[in-house]
Amino acid sequence: MIYEIPLSGAPQRFTMSLPYGTTGTVNDYVLTFSYRDAPEDMAGGGGWVLDIADAYGEPLACGLPLVTGADLLAQFEYLNLGGHLIVESAGIPDATPTFNNLGSGSRVYWVTV
Protein backbone atom coordinates (compact mmCIF):
# COMPACT_ATOMS: atom_id res chain seq x y z
CA MET A 1 0.00 0.00 0.00
CA ILE A 2 1.10 3.56 -0.69
CA TYR A 3 0.25 6.43 1.67
CA GLU A 4 0.99 10.09 1.03
CA ILE A 5 2.34 12.01 4.01
CA PRO A 6 0.37 15.29 4.03
CA LEU A 7 2.78 18.21 3.91
CA SER A 8 2.76 21.93 3.27
CA GLY A 9 5.68 24.05 2.07
CA ALA A 10 6.67 24.99 5.62
CA PRO A 11 8.76 23.39 8.37
CA GLN A 12 6.54 21.17 10.50
CA ARG A 13 6.45 18.51 13.18
CA PHE A 14 3.62 16.07 13.82
CA THR A 15 2.82 12.55 14.97
CA MET A 16 1.58 10.17 12.32
CA SER A 17 0.32 6.60 12.51
CA LEU A 18 1.89 4.57 9.71
CA PRO A 19 1.01 0.99 8.82
CA TYR A 20 3.56 -1.64 9.69
CA GLY A 21 4.00 -3.81 6.62
CA THR A 22 0.88 -5.71 5.66
CA THR A 23 0.04 -6.87 9.19
CA GLY A 24 -2.75 -4.35 9.71
CA THR A 25 -1.00 -2.85 12.73
CA VAL A 26 0.25 0.73 12.88
CA ASN A 27 3.15 2.47 14.56
CA ASP A 28 3.17 6.09 15.68
CA TYR A 29 6.13 8.20 14.59
CA VAL A 30 7.02 11.82 15.22
CA LEU A 31 8.06 13.33 11.88
CA THR A 32 9.97 16.62 11.78
CA PHE A 33 10.50 18.29 8.41
CA SER A 34 13.05 21.13 8.42
CA TYR A 35 14.56 23.26 5.70
CA ARG A 36 18.27 23.89 5.95
CA ASP A 37 19.33 26.88 3.96
CA ALA A 38 22.83 27.27 2.56
CA PRO A 39 24.61 29.90 0.45
CA GLU A 40 24.10 29.39 -3.29
CA ASP A 41 27.86 29.09 -3.87
CA MET A 42 28.11 26.20 -1.40
CA ALA A 43 28.31 22.79 -3.07
CA GLY A 44 25.01 20.96 -2.75
CA GLY A 45 23.19 23.93 -1.24
CA GLY A 46 20.42 23.49 1.28
CA GLY A 47 17.25 21.48 1.24
CA TRP A 48 14.60 19.62 3.20
CA VAL A 49 15.61 17.09 5.84
CA LEU A 50 13.55 14.68 7.93
CA ASP A 51 13.96 13.49 11.50
CA ILE A 52 12.00 10.41 12.60
CA ALA A 53 11.35 9.60 16.25
CA ASP A 54 9.25 6.96 17.95
CA ALA A 55 5.99 7.83 19.73
CA TYR A 56 7.97 8.76 22.86
CA GLY A 57 10.20 11.21 21.01
CA GLU A 58 13.27 8.96 20.96
CA PRO A 59 15.23 9.60 17.72
CA LEU A 60 15.33 6.74 15.21
CA ALA A 61 16.74 8.40 12.09
CA CYS A 62 17.82 12.04 11.87
CA GLY A 63 18.93 14.44 9.14
CA LEU A 64 17.59 12.42 6.20
CA PRO A 65 17.81 14.62 3.09
CA LEU A 66 14.62 14.52 1.02
CA VAL A 67 15.98 13.37 -2.33
CA THR A 68 14.22 11.61 -5.17
CA GLY A 69 15.10 8.25 -6.69
CA ALA A 70 15.87 6.29 -3.53
CA ASP A 71 14.29 4.75 -0.46
CA LEU A 72 15.23 7.20 2.30
CA LEU A 73 15.05 4.39 4.85
CA ALA A 74 17.17 1.80 2.99
CA GLN A 75 20.14 2.37 5.29
CA PHE A 76 17.89 1.89 8.32
CA GLU A 77 16.46 -1.52 7.39
CA TYR A 78 17.73 -2.90 10.72
CA LEU A 79 15.19 -0.67 12.53
CA ASN A 80 12.37 -2.74 11.00
CA LEU A 81 10.07 0.27 10.53
CA GLY A 82 7.74 -1.68 8.22
CA GLY A 83 7.91 0.53 5.15
CA HIS A 84 9.87 2.57 2.66
CA LEU A 85 9.96 6.36 2.39
CA ILE A 86 9.97 7.73 -1.15
CA VAL A 87 10.05 11.33 -2.46
CA GLU A 88 8.61 12.07 -5.91
CA SER A 89 8.51 15.34 -7.82
CA ALA A 90 5.99 16.23 -10.49
CA GLY A 91 7.28 17.37 -13.87
CA ILE A 92 10.99 16.65 -13.47
CA PRO A 93 11.20 13.28 -11.66
CA ASP A 94 14.72 13.82 -10.28
CA ALA A 95 14.14 17.37 -9.00
CA THR A 96 14.60 17.71 -5.25
CA PRO A 97 11.85 19.48 -3.31
CA THR A 98 12.14 23.23 -3.05
CA PHE A 99 11.15 25.24 0.01
CA ASN A 100 7.80 26.17 -1.53
CA ASN A 101 6.74 22.96 -3.30
CA LEU A 102 6.99 20.30 -0.59
CA GLY A 103 3.54 18.74 -0.40
CA SER A 104 2.41 20.12 -3.77
CA GLY A 105 5.00 19.67 -6.55
CA SER A 106 7.04 17.24 -4.46
CA ARG A 107 5.39 14.61 -2.33
CA VAL A 108 6.55 12.13 0.30
CA TYR A 109 5.11 8.59 0.34
CA TRP A 110 5.14 5.75 2.86
CA VAL A 111 5.15 2.40 1.06
CA THR A 112 4.45 -0.69 3.13
CA VAL A 113 6.57 -3.81 2.68
Z-matrix of the N, CA and C atoms (Angstrom, degrees):
N
C 1 1.441
C 2 1.530 1 109.34
N 3 1.309 2 115.13 1 149.33
C 4 1.458 3 121.71 2 -179.96
C 5 1.520 4 108.51 3 -119.07
N 6 1.331 5 116.98 4 129.24
C 7 1.453 6 123.32 5 -179.99
C 8 1.517 7 109.58 6 -125.25
N 9 1.314 8 116.92 7 129.40
C 10 1.461 9 120.29 8 175.92
C 11 1.517 10 109.19 9 -83.83
N 12 1.322 11 116.33 10 134.19
C 13 1.456 12 121.03 11 174.96
C 14 1.522 13 106.47 12 -86.76
N 15 1.339 14 117.98 13 117.83
C 16 1.472 15 120.50 14 -175.37
C 17 1.525 16 111.16 15 -70.62
N 18 1.321 17 115.70 16 120.58
C 19 1.466 18 120.83 17 -177.66
C 20 1.519 19 110.73 18 -133.61
N 21 1.319 20 115.22 19 156.41
C 22 1.454 21 122.03 20 171.38
C 23 1.523 22 106.78 21 -122.80
N 24 1.308 23 117.27 22 162.70
C 25 1.463 24 121.11 23 -177.61
C 26 1.518 25 112.10 24 -74.80
N 27 1.318 26 117.19 25 54.76
C 28 1.462 27 122.06 26 178.31
C 29 1.522 28 108.15 27 -150.04
N 30 1.326 29 117.99 28 150.21
C 31 1.460 30 120.07 29 174.88
C 32 1.525 31 109.52 30 -57.62
N 33 1.321 32 116.60 31 141.34
C 34 1.457 33 119.69 32 -176.99
C 35 1.517 34 111.49 33 -157.59
N 36 1.333 35 114.04 34 158.53
C 37 1.466 36 121.65 35 178.29
C 38 1.527 37 107.11 36 -140.89
N 39 1.316 38 116.41 37 132.00
C 40 1.454 39 120.52 38 179.82
C 41 1.523 40 109.95 39 -158.67
N 42 1.319 41 114.99 40 162.73
C 43 1.461 42 121.68 41 175.21
C 44 1.517 43 107.73 42 -98.13
N 45 1.323 44 116.04 43 135.41
C 46 1.454 45 120.73 44 -179.05
C 47 1.522 46 109.50 45 -135.84
N 48 1.326 47 115.49 46 136.68
C 49 1.457 48 121.69 47 175.09
C 50 1.518 49 108.02 48 -88.69
N 51 1.323 50 116.49 49 120.01
C 52 1.461 51 121.32 50 -179.11
C 53 1.523 52 109.50 51 -118.47
N 54 1.340 53 116.51 52 138.27
C 55 1.464 54 119.36 53 -179.02
C 56 1.517 55 111.85 54 -64.99
N 57 1.318 56 114.82 55 141.51
C 58 1.448 57 121.61 56 178.15
C 59 1.516 58 108.30 57 -95.74
N 60 1.318 59 116.71 58 103.54
C 61 1.457 60 121.03 59 179.86
C 62 1.516 61 111.20 60 54.53
N 63 1.298 62 116.28 61 -140.94
C 64 1.465 63 120.98 62 -179.22
C 65 1.524 64 111.10 63 -109.33
N 66 1.330 65 117.11 64 20.69
C 67 1.461 66 121.44 65 -176.23
C 68 1.519 67 113.36 66 -78.29
N 69 1.323 68 117.48 67 -17.76
C 70 1.458 69 120.52 68 -176.17
C 71 1.520 70 112.82 69 90.50
N 72 1.327 71 117.24 70 -7.53
C 73 1.458 72 120.22 71 176.89
C 74 1.526 73 109.29 72 -88.62
N 75 1.321 74 116.05 73 162.92
C 76 1.460 75 120.92 74 178.18
C 77 1.524 76 109.12 75 -129.07
N 78 1.311 77 114.97 76 154.95
C 79 1.458 78 122.57 77 173.90
C 80 1.518 79 107.84 78 -122.11
N 81 1.324 80 116.34 79 142.33
C 82 1.458 81 121.22 80 176.31
C 83 1.528 82 109.13 81 -92.43
N 84 1.314 83 115.27 82 132.57
C 85 1.460 84 122.01 83 176.95
C 86 1.517 85 109.30 84 -129.39
N 87 1.327 86 116.01 85 146.11
C 88 1.454 87 121.76 86 172.37
C 89 1.528 88 105.98 87 -96.55
N 90 1.326 89 116.06 88 118.01
C 91 1.460 90 122.06 89 -178.74
C 92 1.522 91 108.84 90 -107.66
N 93 1.328 92 116.42 91 128.00
C 94 1.461 93 121.63 92 178.03
C 95 1.523 94 108.38 93 -121.92
N 96 1.317 95 115.71 94 116.49
C 97 1.459 96 122.52 95 178.31
C 98 1.525 97 108.09 96 -104.39
N 99 1.332 98 116.50 97 121.87
C 100 1.461 99 122.45 98 -179.04
C 101 1.518 100 109.25 99 -126.75
N 102 1.320 101 115.38 100 151.75
C 103 1.460 102 119.95 101 175.16
C 104 1.513 103 107.76 102 -110.35
N 105 1.313 104 115.53 103 123.98
C 106 1.468 105 121.00 104 178.41
C 107 1.517 106 108.29 105 -105.40
N 108 1.297 107 114.46 106 113.28
C 109 1.457 108 120.44 107 -179.13
C 110 1.526 109 109.58 108 -84.24
N 111 1.319 110 115.72 109 152.47
C 112 1.463 111 121.32 110 178.16
C 113 1.526 112 107.91 111 -149.01
N 114 1.335 113 117.56 112 151.85
C 115 1.462 114 119.45 113 177.27
C 116 1.523 115 111.18 114 -57.94
N 117 1.332 116 116.62 115 145.55
C 118 1.466 117 121.02 116 -177.33
C 119 1.522 118 112.50 117 -60.68
N 120 1.335 119 117.51 118 -29.54
C 121 1.467 120 119.52 119 -178.10
C 122 1.527 121 112.25 120 -82.14
N 123 1.321 122 117.73 121 -2.78
C 124 1.456 123 120.88 122 178.83
C 125 1.527 124 109.32 123 -82.91
N 126 1.308 125 116.65 124 132.70
C 127 1.466 126 121.09 125 -179.27
C 128 1.517 127 110.55 126 -57.85
N 129 1.325 128 116.57 127 129.39
C 130 1.455 129 121.18 128 178.91
C 131 1.514 130 113.92 129 87.59
N 132 1.327 131 117.96 130 -29.73
C 133 1.454 132 120.58 131 179.52
C 134 1.518 133 112.64 132 62.78
N 135 1.318 134 115.20 133 -162.03
C 136 1.457 135 121.28 134 -179.34
C 137 1.509 136 111.13 135 -96.77
N 138 1.309 137 115.77 136 -163.96
C 139 1.448 138 120.37 137 177.39
C 140 1.520 139 111.80 138 158.91
N 141 1.327 140 114.71 139 178.71
C 142 1.455 141 122.10 140 179.60
C 143 1.524 142 110.99 141 -78.30
N 144 1.323 143 115.74 142 140.57
C 145 1.459 144 121.83 143 174.09
C 146 1.526 145 108.94 144 -132.12
N 147 1.314 146 115.79 145 155.89
C 148 1.453 147 122.40 146 -177.48
C 149 1.516 148 110.11 147 -124.81
N 150 1.328 149 115.46 148 135.74
C 151 1.458 150 122.65 149 169.98
C 152 1.522 151 106.83 150 -113.35
N 153 1.327 152 116.60 151 135.78
C 154 1.463 153 121.82 152 178.34
C 155 1.520 154 107.86 153 -120.06
N 156 1.338 155 114.75 154 129.55
C 157 1.460 156 121.08 155 176.75
C 158 1.522 157 108.37 156 -127.09
N 159 1.327 158 115.67 157 161.17
C 160 1.466 159 118.46 158 176.11
C 161 1.533 160 108.88 159 -76.91
N 162 1.311 161 116.90 160 -178.29
C 163 1.464 162 121.87 161 -176.54
C 164 1.526 163 112.82 162 -62.42
N 165 1.330 164 117.21 163 -20.21
C 166 1.458 165 121.51 164 -179.92
C 167 1.528 166 112.74 165 -95.04
N 168 1.331 167 116.07 166 2.90
C 169 1.456 168 120.61 167 179.06
C 170 1.508 169 114.99 168 88.00
N 171 1.332 170 117.20 169 5.12
C 172 1.468 171 120.46 170 178.87
C 173 1.529 172 109.24 171 -76.90
N 174 1.331 173 118.31 172 124.76
C 175 1.473 174 121.32 173 -177.85
C 176 1.525 175 112.50 174 -60.58
N 177 1.328 176 115.64 175 136.99
C 178 1.463 177 122.26 176 174.91
C 179 1.521 178 110.63 177 -111.56
N 180 1.329 179 116.42 178 -47.06
C 181 1.461 180 121.94 179 179.62
C 182 1.530 181 106.87 180 -147.33
N 183 1.315 182 116.79 181 126.89
C 184 1.465 183 120.48 182 -174.61
C 185 1.527 184 111.82 183 -127.13
N 186 1.325 185 115.31 184 147.77
C 187 1.464 186 121.45 185 174.85
C 188 1.505 187 114.21 186 71.72
N 189 1.342 188 118.11 187 30.19
C 190 1.468 189 120.74 188 179.79
C 191 1.525 190 109.63 189 -76.32
N 192 1.320 191 118.76 190 115.58
C 193 1.468 192 119.45 191 177.78
C 194 1.524 193 110.43 192 -69.37
N 195 1.316 194 116.66 193 135.93
C 196 1.468 195 120.99 194 178.39
C 197 1.518 196 108.38 195 -81.77
N 198 1.314 197 115.67 196 95.89
C 199 1.459 198 123.08 197 178.64
C 200 1.518 199 108.91 198 -119.48
N 201 1.313 200 115.72 199 154.18
C 202 1.457 201 120.89 200 179.17
C 203 1.521 202 110.24 201 -89.75
N 204 1.333 203 115.68 202 162.05
C 205 1.461 204 120.72 203 172.11
C 206 1.512 205 116.27 204 86.16
N 207 1.337 206 117.91 205 8.67
C 208 1.464 207 119.35 206 -179.07
C 209 1.518 208 109.73 207 -153.12
N 210 1.329 209 115.45 208 156.66
C 211 1.455 210 120.72 209 172.08
C 212 1.527 211 106.83 210 -79.64
N 213 1.319 212 116.91 211 116.23
C 214 1.462 213 120.44 212 -177.46
C 215 1.522 214 112.33 213 -64.58
N 216 1.323 215 116.85 214 -19.85
C 217 1.466 216 120.39 215 -177.51
C 218 1.524 217 113.77 216 -101.72
N 219 1.325 218 118.26 217 5.76
C 220 1.466 219 120.90 218 -176.75
C 221 1.527 220 112.18 219 -55.83
N 222 1.314 221 117.06 220 -40.11
C 223 1.470 222 119.68 221 -178.69
C 224 1.531 223 112.77 222 -74.62
N 225 1.337 224 116.47 223 -8.87
C 226 1.457 225 120.80 224 -179.21
C 227 1.528 226 112.36 225 -111.45
N 228 1.313 227 117.24 226 26.34
C 229 1.461 228 121.92 227 -178.70
C 230 1.530 229 111.50 228 -55.87
N 231 1.316 230 116.87 229 -33.12
C 232 1.464 231 121.56 230 -178.78
C 233 1.531 232 112.47 231 -64.09
N 234 1.340 233 118.11 232 -18.02
C 235 1.464 234 121.10 233 178.20
C 236 1.532 235 112.27 234 -77.02
N 237 1.342 236 116.00 235 -14.94
C 238 1.460 237 121.28 236 177.32
C 239 1.531 238 112.03 237 53.42
N 240 1.348 239 115.36 238 53.75
C 241 1.465 240 120.88 239 -177.68
C 242 1.524 241 112.87 240 -76.07
N 243 1.328 242 118.19 241 -17.41
C 244 1.457 243 121.09 242 175.37
C 245 1.511 244 115.49 243 91.00
N 246 1.331 245 117.25 244 10.14
C 247 1.458 246 119.00 245 179.33
C 248 1.511 247 112.36 246 -166.88
N 249 1.319 248 114.22 247 177.13
C 250 1.459 249 122.85 248 176.60
C 251 1.521 250 107.89 249 -114.17
N 252 1.317 251 116.88 250 153.47
C 253 1.456 252 122.12 251 177.31
C 254 1.518 253 108.02 252 -119.00
N 255 1.328 254 115.94 253 119.25
C 256 1.459 255 122.22 254 -173.90
C 257 1.532 256 109.42 255 -123.85
N 258 1.330 257 116.87 256 140.10
C 259 1.464 258 122.49 257 174.59
C 260 1.519 259 107.66 258 -112.37
N 261 1.332 260 116.64 259 131.42
C 262 1.463 261 121.37 260 177.31
C 263 1.520 262 109.12 261 -129.31
N 264 1.324 263 115.29 262 141.59
C 265 1.461 264 121.29 263 177.50
C 266 1.516 265 109.63 264 -115.30
N 267 1.316 266 115.75 265 139.06
C 268 1.462 267 121.16 266 177.35
C 269 1.522 268 108.97 267 -77.67
N 270 1.314 269 116.23 268 151.25
C 271 1.467 270 120.42 269 178.53
C 272 1.510 271 111.31 270 83.29
N 273 1.320 272 117.38 271 -83.45
C 274 1.463 273 122.33 272 179.91
C 275 1.528 274 107.20 273 -101.85
N 276 1.329 275 118.06 274 104.69
C 277 1.475 276 121.09 275 -171.99
C 278 1.526 277 115.06 276 -56.95
N 279 1.324 278 118.70 277 -31.21
C 280 1.460 279 120.83 278 -176.60
C 281 1.525 280 113.86 279 -93.73
N 282 1.334 281 117.51 280 4.25
C 283 1.465 282 120.55 281 -178.50
C 284 1.525 283 109.93 282 -72.94
N 285 1.306 284 117.02 283 132.30
C 286 1.462 285 120.15 284 176.90
C 287 1.529 286 109.32 285 -77.89
N 288 1.312 287 117.69 286 153.18
C 289 1.463 288 120.29 287 -179.58
C 290 1.524 289 112.08 288 -62.02
N 291 1.307 290 115.09 289 139.32
C 292 1.462 291 120.50 290 174.67
C 293 1.525 292 108.41 291 -93.29
N 294 1.323 293 116.27 292 172.23
C 295 1.460 294 119.24 293 -179.78
C 296 1.521 295 111.08 294 -58.06
N 297 1.332 296 116.94 295 -40.45
C 298 1.466 297 120.90 296 -173.20
C 299 1.523 298 115.19 297 -87.69
N 300 1.340 299 119.67 298 -17.82
C 301 1.462 300 117.87 299 -172.12
C 302 1.533 301 114.82 300 -106.86
N 303 1.323 302 118.70 301 6.91
C 304 1.457 303 119.42 302 177.73
C 305 1.528 304 108.77 303 -67.78
N 306 1.321 305 116.04 304 122.25
C 307 1.454 306 121.22 305 -177.99
C 308 1.516 307 113.43 306 97.44
N 309 1.339 308 116.89 307 -11.36
C 310 1.469 309 119.83 308 176.77
C 311 1.527 310 108.87 309 -122.05
N 312 1.326 311 118.79 310 -72.89
C 313 1.461 312 121.42 311 178.39
C 314 1.517 313 112.61 312 -78.86
N 315 1.305 314 116.73 313 -25.73
C 316 1.470 315 122.18 314 176.32
C 317 1.525 316 107.73 315 -123.63
N 318 1.310 317 114.88 316 133.08
C 319 1.461 318 120.08 317 -176.76
C 320 1.526 319 110.96 318 -126.94
N 321 1.325 320 115.44 319 153.66
C 322 1.455 321 122.21 320 -179.80
C 323 1.537 322 107.21 321 -114.78
N 324 1.341 323 116.02 322 131.44
C 325 1.465 324 121.47 323 -176.89
C 326 1.521 325 111.39 324 -123.34
N 327 1.338 326 115.17 325 141.84
C 328 1.452 327 123.07 326 170.72
C 329 1.519 328 106.34 327 -101.31
N 330 1.319 329 116.97 328 123.70
C 331 1.458 330 122.21 329 -178.51
C 332 1.522 331 107.45 330 -117.67
N 333 1.329 332 116.46 331 118.84
C 334 1.450 333 120.10 332 -178.67
C 335 1.521 334 111.06 333 -72.87
N 336 1.323 335 115.74 334 153.26
C 337 1.470 336 120.81 335 -179.65
C 338 1.511 337 110.68 336 -109.52
